[in-house]
Amino acid sequence: MSVEVSIFGNHQDEDIKVFSLKNEHGVEVKITNYGATITSILVPNKAGHIENIACGFDTLDGYFGKDYIENSPYFGGTIGRYCSQIKDSKFILNGKEYHLAKNCGDNNLHGGNVGFDKRIWDAKAEGNSITMSLYSKDLEEGFPGNVEVSVTFTLTHDNELKIDYSGLPDKDTPLSLTNHTYFNLNAFSSTVENHNAKVNTAKRHAMDNTGAATGEIINITGEVDDLTKGKVIGDVHEALGDGFEHFYVFDNADFKLQEVAEIKSDESGRTLTVFSTEPCMLLYTGKYTSNAIKRENGEQYGKYRGFCCETHRYQNGPNIENSPKSITKAGDTFKSTTIFKFGW
């Protein structure tokens, strides 16, 4: 196991670093402290060829390119203070109404205009882990309370990328962190529509016409988007007439680590198994991703060319009564773990 550090670019007169975690099986994960962002994941296929399976860029400049900025797909970023949408960009907490940036129609998305994915994090490498931390100030992007945040990325000998999140606020505040990596198990030689997706629940959030969760949880047993037995993504796309943007809900009252999803490709032989302590996961197949976006080496991104498994608290949780642990109390510690396990 090894960790290498190099300069990724410069932002706000500060050198930005990229850290490379690599294990003995050829799995390599690169993470920059700009946004605590995963920039690439190298994994062998069934023939032993090691290829990148994650959307991202090889230089910091890539994250400031015109096509990327205009499309804003959040490739690989650590999302916070509260990921996904908050309806009408406001919520009431302890009798006070808080107002957030309207950066997704009238809703707030992924923490606002300058979310955690656009912050420079402090970073420290230790053993087979990298820990990144930041201090989010009271009323930053409209959210109450100062919060000490950290995220630790660990690459194991078992080909697992373990992501541990922690947050300690001094006031009650909404907290929901996730990682926004887009995966393509065929290393971008095709779309992800030939991947098979299995999600271990038959429940999902109902959404309103703005894209915010209403609080209603729908049973989808036997429906086209029921993935409990595994389905080919393209078949479901065809039946839906659209791509996935589904918030699946798990029974996990104790926030215990459990398997929530498995995606596999017969073409490459690669598998991605997702474990999480979280009660919700967005399965997103990049239906809004611009086809104009490419890595510096020409690796083609775009619509349906990557899928996300974003594990987190309830979408629009601050506005949903009894949403589990959407609010972290002053002095309590927010904890969350997600594991991406790679196979081939």
N, C-alpha and C positions, 0 to 999 in steps of 0.2 A: 504494500500500500504506500502511495506517495502523494505528496501535495506540492505543487509548483505554483509560484506566484510571478506574474508579469504585469507590466503596465498596459492597460487597455485603452487609455485615452486620457483626455483632460477635460474637466468640467468645473466651472466656477473657480478657476485657478487652482484646482486640486487634481492631483494625479489619481485616476481611477484604476483600480487593480482588477485583474481577473485571476481566480484561483482554480486550479485544476486538481480534482480528486481522481485517482486512478487505482483500480485493483488488479489482481493478478490474472483476471479473466479477460482483460482488455476493455472492461467497462470504464469509461472516463466521462466525468461530469465537470463542466466549466461553469463557474458562477462569478459574476462581477458584483462589486459592492455598490454599483449604481443600481438602485432599486432592488438589491438582493436578488438579482436576476440570473436565472439559468440561461446560458447562451448556447450551449450545445450538450448533447448526450450521445456518446459513441458506444454502440452495442454491437456485438457480433450477430450475424444471421446464421441460419442453419448450416451454411457452407463454411462458416468461420470468417467471412468477410466483415470487417469492422467498419461501420458506417454511422453517420449522424442521423438521429431520429427526432430531433427537436428543432422547432423554428427559432431562429435567432440570427445574430450577426457576429462576425469575427473581430470587429472594432467598435468602439463606442459610437463613432460617427454614424454607424448603421441605424442606431436608435433615434437619430435626429434627422434622418433623411425625409424628404418632402412626402413621398408616398406613404411612409410609415407613420409620420406624424398626422397626416390627414385621415388615415384609416384607423389609427390608434388601436391595434389589436392586443396590446399588453403582453407581447411575447415573453414568457418565462418569468414575469415580474412577481414580486411579493406584494400582494394586494392588501391595503388597509387604509384607513382605520376600520372601515366596514365594507366588505366586498359585495358585489352585485348591486342591485338597485334599491334605493330608499324612495318610496313614493312621495311625490310632490316636494322632495328635497327638504323634508322637515320631520320632526318627531317631538313628542312631549315626554319629558323625563323629570320626575320629582316635581311636577306641576309647572315646569318651565318649558316653553317651546323653543327649540333650536332650529336654525335655518342653515341649510347647506347649499353648495353651488349646484345650479341646474346645468349639468353637463351631459344629460341624456334626455332630451326633450325637457319636460318639467321635473324629471327625476334626477336623483344623485346617483352616480355610478362609480364604483370602485374607489371610494374615498374622496372623490372630488377632483379639482383641477390639478393639484399637486399631491397626489396620494403617495403612499409608501414606495410605490414602484418608481417614483421620480425623485426620491431622496437619495443622498449619499449616506451610506451606512458605514459605521466603524466595523472593521473585520479583523478576526484573529483565527489563524489556523492552528489546530492542535490535533496530533495523531491523524486519524482518518476523517476529521470533522473540520468544518469552518463555521464559526459563530459570527453572525452579523447583528449589530445592535444600533438602535437609534432612540432619540428622545423626542417624543411628540408633545408639543406644548399645548396648554389649555387653550381651547377655541381654535386650534389649528384646523383649517378647513371647516370650522363651525362646530366641531365636536368638543364636549366638555372634558376638562381634566387633563393634567399632565400624565403621560404614560411612558414608562420605560419598556421598550419592546426589544425582543431578540428572536432570531430564527437561526437554528443550527441545522446544517446540512451534513449528513453522515453517509458515506458510501461504505457498505459492508462487503465482507468476503462472499456473502450469499447473493451478491448482485442486487442489493436493495439500496435505494436512495431514501433515507429516512429524514423527514423534515419535522423538526420540533419547534413549535411556536410558543412564545411566552410574552405576557403583557401584564404590567403592574400599574394600575391607575390610582391617582389620589382623589378622584371623584368618580361617582357612578358614570359609566360611559358605554356606548355601543362598541363592541369589539368583535370582529370576525375577519380572520386572516386566511388567505389561501395562496396557492401558487398557480400561476396562469400559463404553465407550459403547454404548448401545442405539440402533440406527438404524431409521427407518421412511421408506422412499423415497417414500411417498405422503403424507408430512407428517401422519400419524396420522388420515387420513380413513378408514382401514380397517386391518385387521390386515396382517401381512407375508406372509400365506399366498398372496397372488397374486404375490409376488416370485419371480424365477427365481434359483436359487443354483448356482454352479459352483465347485467346490473342486478344486484341481489335485493330487490324490493319491487313490489307492484304498486307503489304509491308515489305520487308526485304532487307538487304544488299546482294549484289553479292560478292562472295569471290573468290580469285584467288587460285592457286594450293598450295600456302604456308599457306593458312588460314587467309590471310589479306583481309580486305574489299577493293574493287576496287574504290569505290565511286558511282558505279551504284546502284540504288534502283529499285528492281524488284517488280512488281505487281503480287501477287500470288493468286488473287481471283479465287476460284474454284479449286486450286491445292491441292495436298495432305497435304501440310504444312500450308494451310489456316486454322487457328484455330478460326476464328471470331465467329463461331457458336458452338464451343466446340467439341473436339474429344477425344476418348480414346487414351492415349499415346502409348500403345502397338500396336494398329491398325496402327498408323502412322509410328511407328518403322518398322513394317512389310512391309508397302508399300514403305518406303524409303530404306529398307535394311540397316538401320543404325539408330543411336540415334540422338537426337536433339543437334545441336550446331548452332542455328539460331539466327541471330541478327535482331530482329523485329524493325521496324522504325515507330514512331508515328508522327502524325501531331500535333505539339505543339510548334509553333513559339514563344509563349510568356513564355514558361517554366512554365506553370501553373500546379498545382497538379491535376492529373486526374487518373481515374482507367485505368490500362493497362492490367491486367491479373487476371484470377481467376482459381485456381486449386482446385479440390475437389475429395474426395474419398467416394464412397457409402459404402465401407466396414467399415470405421471408423466413417463416418459422418462428418469428419473434412473438413473445407474449408480454403483456403488461398487466400485472395484478396489482390492484389498489386496495390498501388497507387504511382505515381511518377511524379516529375517535369521534368524528363529526356526524351530526344528524342529517346532513343534506349534501348532495353532490350535483353540481351542474355538469351534465354531459352536453358538450357543445362541439359541433363539427365544422366550425369556421365558416358558417354560411355568409357572414358579412366581410370576410377577409379579402382584401384587394389582391387581384391577380398581378398587380404591378410590383408586388414586393418580392424581392429575391435576396438571398445571401450574397455576399461579395463574390463567391465562387460560381454564381449562377444558379444555385440550388433554388428551385421554383416553389414559392408559397402561393397562397390564394384560397379561393372557395373550395371547401371540402378537402383541402390538402393537409389538414391537421385536425386532431380532436383534442379536447381538453376534458380532464376529470378534476373539476374544481370542488374540493371538499370544504365545507364551511357551515356556519350557523344559517338559520333560515334567511332566505332572501327577503328583504323588507322587514326583517325581524323586529326592529325598534317600533314598528307600527302594528305588529301582530300580537294580540293578547296571548300571554302564556307561551310565547316563542322561547324554546329552551336555551337559556344562557346567552341570549342576545345582548344582555346588559351585564357587564362585569362591574361588581360593586367596588367602591373605594377600598383599597387595601387588600382586596382579593387578587389572586393571580389567575389570569387567563392562561389556559393550557390547551394545546391541540397538537396532535401528531398525525401525520399522513406518511405512508410508505408506498413508494413505487418500486415494485419488484420486477426485474427484467429476466426474461427467459428466452431461449432460442433453440 
